Amino acid sequence: MNRVLLTIICPPSLERPINDWLLEQDVISGFTSMQVHGHGSVPSSLSLIEQVEGRKKQFMFQIHIPSDIQDTVIKDLKHNFKETKIHYWVVPLATSGRLS
């Protein structure tokens, strides 16, 4: 089965709602989350403090999922979090596993 890595980047205000949403998904067996900083070249998307610091606090989720359900997961994500500033991408996983 081919697997992909779905990465979701969101504002800190959406950390808990997305975390809860991911935990409710039967097709997702687990995920990783972490605070990250976004860097970009669109000053209008940054507050004055973020412009001075040159970075924006964000939250990132990474989820391994089967490639055949990625479209369904993304569609559900878009439905549940429409009109939010969520950015995502999907990349194929060459390999993954546990070292046990």
C-alpha positions in Angstrom: 0.0 0.0 0.0 1.4 3.4 -1.0 1.5 6.0 1.8 1.8 9.7 1.8 2.8 12.3 4.4 0.1 15.0 4.8 1.4 18.2 6.4 -1.0 20.8 7.7 0.1 24.3 8.8 -2.3 26.4 10.7 -2.5 29.4 13.1 -2.0 28.6 16.8 -5.7 29.3 17.4 -6.6 26.2 15.3 -4.2 23.8 17.1 -6.8 22.4 19.4 -9.7 22.2 16.9 -7.5 20.4 14.3 -6.0 18.1 17.0 -9.5 17.1 18.1 -10.7 16.7 14.5 -7.7 14.4 13.7 -8.4 12.3 16.8 -11.9 11.8 15.6 -10.9 10.4 12.2 -11.2 6.6 12.1 -8.8 6.5 9.1 -6.0 8.2 10.9 -4.2 6.1 13.4 -1.8 8.8 14.8 -0.1 12.0 13.9 2.7 14.3 15.0 2.2 17.9 16.0 4.6 20.8 16.8 4.9 24.5 17.0 6.8 26.0 14.1 7.6 29.4 12.7 6.5 30.5 9.2 8.7 32.7 7.1 7.5 34.5 4.0 7.6 37.4 1.7 4.1 38.8 2.1 4.3 41.4 4.8 0.5 42.1 4.7 0.0 38.6 6.2 2.1 39.4 9.2 1.4 41.5 12.3 3.7 44.4 13.1 5.6 42.3 15.7 5.8 39.4 13.2 7.2 41.7 10.6 9.9 42.9 13.0 10.8 39.3 14.1 10.6 38.1 10.5 8.6 35.1 11.4 5.1 34.0 12.3 4.1 31.4 14.9 2.3 28.5 13.3 1.3 24.9 14.2 2.2 21.9 12.1 0.6 18.5 12.0 2.1 15.6 10.0 0.1 12.5 9.3 1.0 9.2 7.5 -2.0 8.1 5.5 -2.7 5.6 2.7 -2.6 7.5 -0.6 -6.0 6.2 -1.6 -7.7 8.2 1.2 -5.7 11.4 0.9 -8.4 13.1 -1.2 -11.1 12.2 1.2 -9.1 13.4 4.2 -8.3 16.7 2.5 -12.0 17.2 1.4 -13.2 16.6 5.0 -10.5 19.0 6.3 -11.6 21.7 3.8 -15.3 21.1 4.7 -14.6 21.4 8.5 -12.2 24.2 8.4 -13.3 26.3 5.4 -12.3 29.9 5.3 -9.4 29.4 7.7 -5.7 30.1 7.0 -4.7 26.5 6.7 -1.9 25.5 4.3 -1.3 21.8 3.5 0.8 19.6 1.2 1.1 16.0 0.5 4.3 14.1 -0.4 4.8 10.4 -1.2 6.6 8.4 1.5 9.5 6.4 0.0 9.7 4.3 3.2 8.7 4.4 6.8 8.7 2.0 9.7 9.7 1.3 13.3 13.2 0.3 14.4 12.1 -2.5 16.7 
